[in-house]
Amino acid sequence: MISAAVLFQPGWVAAITEDKQEVDPNTGEPLPAGVEEIPGRGLLQAPLWSGFSEVTASTVVDERMVLFEPPVTVRADDAFYAPTGQCWQAITEGMPRGIPGQPPEYVAVQVRHAPERDRREV
């Protein structure tokens, strides 16, 4: 069976916030969540004029969709790193996608380009 995931590009990384539910024994406060980097394959929606929204007269926010395999639980503060080093920050929770009646093949997430978090090559 052929799936849409054959079009996905290798080299993507999902930076997913772990929910540890651990408590500091000294203070009783919850410990900060860590970030787990999950390698996978992804596909970034092509830039469309409808995908851009103006924030101010001189600023434009680039909002698109990322499709990522394997399906992972994505929260609105997680991020995806493209093979080029660009960071795409989730602005919605991930939605598992696939053929109805089958297990999900990938997750679809609305994202924005976060240039302040881009990874630079050394």
C-alpha positions as CSV (number, residue, x, y, z in Angstrom):
1,M,0.0,0.0,0.0
2,I,1.3,3.4,-1.0
3,S,0.9,6.3,1.5
4,A,1.4,10.1,1.3
5,A,4.5,9.6,3.5
6,V,6.6,8.5,0.5
7,L,6.8,12.2,-0.4
8,F,8.3,13.1,3.0
9,Q,11.9,14.4,3.2
10,P,14.3,12.6,5.6
11,G,16.3,14.6,8.1
12,W,13.5,16.3,10.0
13,V,13.6,16.4,13.8
14,A,10.7,17.0,16.1
15,A,11.6,18.7,19.4
16,I,8.8,17.4,21.7
17,T,8.3,18.6,25.3
18,E,8.3,15.6,27.7
19,D,5.8,15.7,30.5
20,K,7.7,14.0,33.3
21,Q,5.2,14.5,36.1
22,E,8.1,14.4,38.5
23,V,8.2,16.5,41.7
24,D,11.2,18.0,43.4
25,P,11.5,16.2,46.7
26,N,12.9,19.3,48.4
27,T,10.4,21.9,47.3
28,G,7.4,19.8,46.2
29,E,7.3,21.8,43.0
30,P,7.0,20.1,39.6
31,L,10.3,19.6,37.8
32,P,10.7,21.4,34.5
33,A,9.9,19.3,31.4
34,G,12.7,18.2,29.2
35,V,12.8,18.2,25.4
36,E,13.1,15.0,23.4
37,E,14.4,15.2,19.9
38,I,12.7,12.6,17.6
39,P,14.2,12.0,14.2
40,G,11.8,11.4,11.3
41,R,10.7,12.5,7.9
42,G,8.7,15.6,7.2
43,L,7.0,17.7,4.5
44,L,6.6,21.5,4.7
45,Q,3.6,23.2,2.9
46,A,4.7,25.4,0.0
47,P,4.5,29.1,0.8
48,L,1.2,30.5,-0.3
49,W,0.0,34.1,-0.1
50,S,-2.9,32.8,2.0
51,G,-0.3,31.4,4.4
52,F,1.1,34.7,5.3
53,S,-0.5,37.1,7.8
54,E,0.5,40.7,8.5
55,V,1.3,41.6,12.0
56,T,2.5,45.2,11.5
57,A,3.1,47.4,8.5
58,S,6.7,46.0,8.2
59,T,6.4,42.4,9.6
60,V,5.0,39.3,8.1
61,V,4.6,36.0,9.9
62,D,5.1,32.8,7.8
63,E,2.5,30.2,8.8
64,R,2.3,26.8,7.1
65,M,1.6,23.2,7.8
66,V,4.2,20.5,8.6
67,L,3.4,16.8,8.1
68,F,5.7,14.6,10.2
69,E,6.3,10.9,10.4
70,P,6.3,9.0,12.8
71,P,3.1,10.2,14.5
72,V,4.0,11.9,17.8
73,T,2.0,13.8,20.4
74,V,2.6,17.5,19.5
75,R,1.7,20.4,21.8
76,A,1.4,24.0,20.8
77,D,4.9,24.9,22.1
78,D,6.8,22.1,20.4
79,A,9.1,22.7,17.3
80,F,10.2,20.9,14.2
81,Y,13.7,21.4,12.6
82,A,14.0,21.0,8.8
83,P,17.1,19.5,7.3
84,T,18.1,23.1,6.4
85,G,18.2,24.1,10.1
86,Q,15.0,26.2,9.9
87,C,12.8,26.0,13.0
88,W,9.1,25.6,12.6
89,Q,7.3,26.2,15.9
90,A,3.9,24.5,16.4
91,I,1.0,26.9,16.9
92,T,-1.6,24.2,17.3
93,E,-1.7,20.7,18.6
94,G,-0.8,17.9,16.2
95,M,-3.6,16.0,14.4
96,P,-2.9,12.4,13.6
97,R,-3.6,11.6,10.0
98,G,-3.9,8.5,7.8
99,I,-6.3,6.2,6.1
100,P,-9.6,5.8,8.0
101,G,-9.7,2.5,9.9
102,Q,-5.8,2.2,9.9
103,P,-3.4,3.4,12.5
104,P,-2.2,7.0,11.9
105,E,0.7,7.4,9.5
106,Y,1.8,10.9,10.3
107,V,0.8,14.0,12.2
108,A,-0.3,17.4,10.7
109,V,0.6,20.5,12.6
110,Q,0.1,24.2,11.9
111,V,3.4,26.0,12.3
112,R,5.1,29.3,12.1
113,H,8.7,30.0,11.0
114,A,10.7,30.9,14.2
115,P,14.0,32.4,12.8
116,E,15.2,33.1,16.3
117,R,15.4,29.4,17.0
118,D,17.0,28.3,13.6
119,R,20.0,26.1,13.9
120,R,23.0,27.5,12.2
121,E,25.7,25.3,10.6
122,V,29.0,25.5,12.3
